[in-house]
Amino acid sequence: MLEVRDLTVRFGGITALDGVSFRVRRGEMAGLIGPNGAGKTTLFNCLTRRHDADSGTIVYEGEELTSVAPHAIARLGIARTFQNLGLFPRLSVRDNVLVGAHHRGRAGFLTAALGLPGVRREERALRADADAVLERLDLARVAGHPASGLPFGTLKRVELARALVGRPRLLLLDEPVNGLNAAEVEEFAGTLGAIRDADDLTVIVVEHHMGFVMGTCERIVCLDFGRKIAEGPPAEIRRDPGVIEAYLGTVA
Ligand SMILES: Nc1ncnc2c1ncn2[C@@H]1O[C@H](COP(=O)(O)OP(=O)(O)OP(=O)(O)O)[C@@H](O)[C@H]1O
């Protein structure tokens, strides 16, 4: 589904990604790990076209992503969540989730401003979809509540709901369980697994919580200083001396 080849990104004198290559199969749950500053978020930013790569290619479902406009990414079926929650505090949970569905609307500025029947129908359909996602993630009770003031664990689920309402095929999760307690991590893993199976999703997850990564991912890519230092199933990665030295020794 996805092939990243020789991807290099530089910020001035810093090489954030240094010739990184890996593939993700359709339906796979892949983990991206590594110490702070290893380049994980930069990689996500390249996949969603927030950053241009200096060199290398990203082929997604046969299409070269590096030439796709950033606003077209959601339409291609790629959605992401953000490390520091990209929610609007004063918007309701439902409206925050609806933001994730904007690319599915077909109404232009004028038709929307005139409130023509087609627009209203479209809006109703998107709201129904948002409500269905909220129900799935056990958020229906707080649908009308502003995002601000809700518990952190709830906000993490709202962030996931917003990504899912866009009906992605490739879901990029940036530290989805960071800040959650042990019970919440377990619950999140269960929910994600069920959604992934039901929706036939491909997932790439960046996470420092090794219990979550090792328990949910089929394959893990480890970055260090922008370079891929290892790739393999969790059991191999756990024993890899390079990964232990660069990373696992510090988080264990
Ligand atoms: N916009 C930017 N301008 C300059 N340097 C940047 C920028 N974004 C990232 N970097 C640098 O690129 C390197 C990789 O950063 P990145 O955020 O991708 O790492 P990360 O693996 O996601 O780290 P963390 O686990 O802390 O989120 C770091 O040295 C960082 O300081």
The ligand as an ORCA input file, in Angstrom:
! r2SCAN-3c Opt
* xyz 0 1
  N      10.290     22.577     11.410
  C      11.498     22.219     11.844
  N      12.544     23.080     11.769
  C      13.783     22.718     12.186
  N      14.080     21.512     12.711
  C      13.066     20.629     12.825
  C      11.732     20.924     12.410
  N      10.953     19.850     12.649
  C      11.763     18.902     13.190
  N      13.025     19.374     13.294
  C      14.192     18.632     13.801
  O      14.238     17.418     13.071
  C      14.606     16.328     13.922
  C      13.517     15.288     13.906
  O      12.382     15.774     14.618
  P      11.009     14.988     14.743
  O      10.030     15.884     15.428
  O      10.625     14.439     13.427
  O      11.409     13.804     15.711
  P      10.480     12.743     16.470
  O      11.118     11.411     16.258
  O       9.074     12.911     16.032
  O      10.641     13.186     17.994
  P       9.588     13.072     19.232
  O       9.587     11.627     19.638
  O      10.213     13.951     20.252
  O       8.264     13.555     18.740
  C      14.862     16.932     15.298
  O      16.233     17.195     15.410
  C      14.058     18.222     15.260
  O      14.625     19.193     16.124
*
